[in-house]
Amino acid sequence: MISAVAISLHYGSRALFDDVSFTIGPRDRIGLVGSNGAGKTTLLKILLGEIQPDAGSVNRARFVTVGYLPQEGMALAGQSLVREVESAFGTVLELQDRLELVRRQMELLGPDSPDLAETLEVYGELQHKLEASDAFRMKATAEKVLMGLGFSRNDFERRTEEFSGGWQMRIALAKLLLMQPSLLLLDEPTNHLDLDSLQWLEDYIRGYEGAVMIVSHDQRFLDNMTARTFALSLSRMTEYAGNFTAYLEASAARKEQVLSAYKNQQQQIKQTERFIERFRYKATKARQVQSRIKQLEKLERIELEDHEGEIHFTFPPSPPSGRVVLELRGVDKSYGSLGVFRNLSFEIQRGERIALVGVNGAGKSTLARMIAGVEAFDAGERIVGHNVVLSYFAQHQAEELDPACDVLQTVDAVATGDVRRTLRGLLGAFLFSGDDVYKSVRVLSGGEKSRLALAKMLLKPANLIVLDEPTNHLDMRSKLVLQDALLDYEGSCVIVSHDRDFLDPLVSRVVEVREGSYRNYLGNVSDYIDARRREEQALPQGEAGPRASEGGAGGRERKRKEAELRQKRYEQMKPVQDAIAALEGVIGEREERMRVLETLLADPDLYRTGERARELTAEYRQITEALNDAYHRWNDLNKELERVQGLYSGTVKG
């Protein structure tokens, strides 16, 4: 269906890909893996056609289409949610035309043609897509996908610009699934999904007619979804049969073989070099010496993949707490007219490992913040147990880092004892390697700040840890370091996450937050999912389960209040969004003028007339200062937008 032939791509002197070739079949399920910076996202964009390789080519069979879901950055606006996703059906007529063309092509192919089998496969795929895109079922199909991804019917008429980044990505994913491209490229699709939506997506992909290639740090998702694995390393690609776990096993065996071959080759090289050095100046050995030199020059040297040494992090020791670590009693929590919790009581006992799960917007993060003591509530009390030292991590804490410090200074300021000698290794585990540890906090990206804030929090002694989505910006190696540290941790912890592979070895109690209260499930997340499945199977046919239940006067009143709160949020966010958009237009114009000036100022002939050169230099200086001011203003406006969003975090979708 799609083949990549001898692809090479360089950035400066660095080879990102060197002679990479592979094929993708009509129903392949492929996991694309590799360390950060190996080129996974770049390869997806080459398949999409957004990036052209320096050498090689990507060949597609006729009528093959490619769809791509990026990690982030989607910003849809201008119409309602349901109208936006229904726009994905604009290809129905195109599908009919393509089906007719393929039919005609088959008529021209003889029964012995090597292209007949693949053409029949494409014809069947197109026919299935056309049946699935039946105009009479378009609306129902769109609603099914939206609700599977966590939207409610009350969301359907909301404007798309009202939804926050995570929900924007869900909208983009819904459109992509409805378009049904021949090859679906998914870059970290699980980042913005809760457990229910993640399970729905897995079921959907299992029945998907086209091919799927997935980049993800969620090992369980890759294991459940993929049957081939493409591994990028040292500018080459190695293909493995099987899912991610099978890849790990085969990769470990292959690395042992490569290491053994490398050691043997190094021994041979040393022996040859010793012979050359010993007999270089002996006339009787000149011919043999030259022969050995040519052998070394022609030798294809074995390269070892980047070796990632074992990093083991241990939490600083902390004093033991009392039996009851923390308790919420009779807590009421509302945001304006929207009630989130009513008469909530919650207890954490010493040594408990608790996962907070539930659909997005149910109140998981709100409950975590109340436990951590950073979120006020309307009624009730929060009782902290004897000798409890609490440490809390959430994504927004990245903004509280000191911008005047560099990465190493930030963690060194809180580290104590022997752990100070291993700070560089710990930072490496959180993807700060080499000179990255000297980068100033002010120049870090959002993901880098989040990882640094997490590393900083882990260095503080505590016997109760509250973590809100700690794995969002971590790769698999970083997650493993954090997971191992938590397994050895002797205190209590509460974790908000949808990463099943991360949570399963850690937790012994799952708390499902929903409808202003919660339910306890003993065991880990897999046990919880099994219990939920049994509950749903036990319901009478046609009766909605807990997640789907939205009926009744109480539900309608709650939805009405949610709509009012969303409107208030929209009224506060819209002026800031408009100001950001206007400022981005100004920045774009100034950047374009700066590029023109840089071209003019680079011309040596300009300086023959000093007056003109002085004018352009002065203008360049003015634009540089104006751009710096605009960048600061843009940063302030985005912080204000995040502040407004934070006021409603955990209360409504978006």
Beta strands, then each sheet from edge to edge (+ up, - down):
strand 1: 2-11
strand 2: 14-24
strand 3: 29-33
strand 4: 55-60
strand 5: 66-69
strand 6: 183-187
strand 7: 211-215
strand 8: 228-233
strand 9: 236-241
strand 10: 324-335
strand 11: 338-349
strand 12: 353-357
strand 13: 379-384
strand 14: 390-393
strand 15: 464-468
strand 16: 492-496
strand 17: 509-514
strand 18: 517-522
sheet 1: 2+ 1- 4+
sheet 2: 5+ 6+ 7+ 3+ 8+ 9-
sheet 3: 11+ 10- 13+
sheet 4: 14+ 15+ 16+ 12+ 17+ 18-
end
